[in-house]
Amino acid sequence: DVPFFSISGSEFVEMFVGMGAAKVRDLFKQANEKAPCIVFIDEIDAVGKKRESGQIGGNDEREQTLNQLLSEMDGFDGSKGVVILAATNRPESLDPALLRPGRFDRRIPVELPDLKGREDILKVHVDFNAIARTAAGASGAELANIVNEAALRAVRDGRKFATQTDLMESVEVVIAGYQKKNRILSTKEKLIVSYHEVGHALVAALQTNSAPVQKITIIPRTSGALGFTMQVDEGEK
């Protein structure tokens, strides 16, 4: 129940020198006035990249903005109740000064979701354990994309609701690309692809520790695959 300030790091980086630093000052001024509150800076690497030592004529604007951010965080009174969070996909690129005690000194890695996590993300849209199992290794954004693809497929077919089949096809689209039904294979090519995919399936079937085969297809995909064999583990691996 407190105000939430959200801004992207790239919004600080201006063409005009000094504007980014002014934005930082303004953000922290508002935060202090509205305390207790939460400040969230997304893509912090856009403004918080490591400063190059001894480099002449660097990006003055970005450096000024970073210096202002460091200065504002130094002048922070912890008892006021302003919590600052930041997100980045590239923590290794951040300036060490940003990660010192009193600044962003606590790191919370957000790993790729496990089976339960994928299921919980999918529950926002659908409630299918099967989709979560099939989409092993998918990120939250990719799962959202799978649901979106299923909705598009339903619309193309003139339906108001996406089905399980739509969602399973969406997983395949994300893994291997769209079906290329206009790609004509000769009978000999189809036979070779069939032998190849059945080879995968047979090897899987004859092993005790292999994930069960869920689907074999020889419909070419936009990724360049002429077919594939999909294996889906029952548990989390």
N, C-alpha and C positions, 0 to 999 in steps of 0.2 A: 504493500500500500504506500509506495513512495514514488516520486517522479522518476522517469527513466529517460535518460538522454542517449540517443543512438546516433553515431556519425561514422562515416567511412573515412579511413586515413587518406584516401585519394581526394576527398573534399578539401583537405587542408592545403594540398599542393596547388598553388595558384601560379599564373604566369607572371604576376607582378610581385616583386620582392617586398616582403613585409606583410602581405595579406594573410598568408598562412599563419604566421605568428599571431596576428591580430585575432584570427578566428579561434586560435587556441585560448588566448586570453579571455575572449568573450564566452567561450564554452565553460571555462572554469569559474568565471565570474557568476554566470547563471547557476552553476552547480552549487557554489557557496551560498547563493541567495536562497536556493530551494532546498538546502540540506534539511533532513537526511534525504539522499537520493543515490541513484546508480548511474554512472557514466560508462557507456560501452563504445569503444572505438574498434570498428571492424577494419580488416586489412591494415593493421598497424605498420606492416613492413613498407607500405607506400611512403610513410614519413619517417619511419624509425630504422632505416637501413644503416649498416655500419658506416661511420665516417672514415674516409680514407686519410691516413696520416701523411702529411707532406705533399699532398696533391694541390696543385695550384689551379684556380679557376674552376672549382667543382660547382655543384648545384647549390649556390648560396641560399636560395629560397628554401629548399628542403632542409638544409642545415640550420637555418635560422628558426624554422618551424620546430625542428627536433629540439633545439636548444631551449626554445620557449616552453615546450612540453616538459622537458626535464626540470626546468626552473619552477614551473607551476606545481609539479608533483613534489618538489623539494619543500615548497612553502605550505604543504598541506598539513592541516591539523587533524590527526586521526580521530579525535574525539567528536568532530563535527558530524561524522556519519556519512561521509561521501565515499562510496566504494567505486573504484575505477577498474574496469575489466577491458581487456583487448584481445582480439583474435588474429591469428595469422596461420597460413599454411607453411610459412618458411621461418620457423623460429631461429634457425641457424644464421639467418641474414641480419638479425636485429643487432643494434648497437649495444655493446656490453653495459653502457651507462644506463640503458633503459631497464636492465634486469637486476640492478643493484638493490640491496635492502631498502625498503621504503618506497620503491617504485613498483615495477612489475616483478616482484620477487617470488611469486608463487606460480608455478607452471602446472596447468591441468591438461594433459594430453587427451584429445578426443579421438579414440581409436575407431576403426571401422566396426560397425555393429556386428555382434555375434547373432546366432540363430534367434534367440529371444529378442534381441534388439531389433533385428530386421522385422520380426513379427509385430512388435510394438509400433514400429514406424508405419508398417502397412495397415495396422488397425485404425490409423487416422483415416484411411480411405476404404480398406477392405479387411476382412478377417480370414486370411488364407494362410495356414501353416505351410501348405504345399508351395506357395509362391516364395515364401521366405527360404525354404530348403533349396529350391531351384536356383535362387539368386545368391548363392554363396559368394562372398567377396564383394557384394555390391555396397556402395555408400548410400547414405540417406538421400542424396540428390539423385542417384541412379534409380533408387526405388520409386521416388516421385516421378521420374521420367518414365518408368515402366507403367505406372498407373495412368499417366497422361497418354502414352501410346495406346493403351487399351481403350481409353475413352475415344480417341481419334478413330480407332478401328471400328468401334460401335457406331459412331456417327457416319462413317463412310458406308456402313451396311444399313443405314437408316433406322438404327435401334436407339432407344433412350437409355439403356443400361449396358454397362460392360459386363461380360460374363467371365467365368473361369478360363474358358478357351481364349478369350481376348487377352487376358493377363498372361497366360502361358506363352502365347505368340509374342507378346511384348517383351518377355524375358529373352526370347530367341532373337528379337530385333536388336536388343541392347547388346547381346553376346555376339551375334554373327551378322547383323545388318538385315535389311529388308529382303523379302523374296524377290528373285529376278525371274519372273515367269516368262519374260520375253527372251531369256537366254536359251537358245536351242542347242541341246546336246544330241549328238548322233547316238544311235542305239549302242554302238561299241563303247562310246564314252560313258553312257549311263551304266553299262555293264561293269566297266572298270571302277567307276565311283561306287557302285553297289558292292563289288567285291571288297573294296577298300574299307567302306563303313561297316560291312558285316564282319570284317577282320577285327576291327575295334571291338564290336559287340561280342564276338566269340571269345576273344582274349579276356574281356571283362567277365563274361559268364563262367569261364572255366577257372577263374581265380577265386579263392575263398574270401580275400579281404577287399575285393573291388566293389565300388559303388554300383548298385543295380542300374541297368540301362533303362532309361525312361522313354527314349524316342530315337529313331533312326530316320534320317531324311536324305534324299538326293536332289532336293530342290536347291538350285544355286542361290547364293546370298550376295548382297552388295559388298560384303567384306572381301569377296574373292573366293570364299569357300564354295566348292561344288556340292557339298553335303556335309553332314556332321552326325556324330553319335553323342547323344546327351546322357550323361550319367548323373544321378542325383543321390547323394548320401542321405541315409535315413537320419543320422545324428549330426552333431556339429564337429567339423574337422578343421 
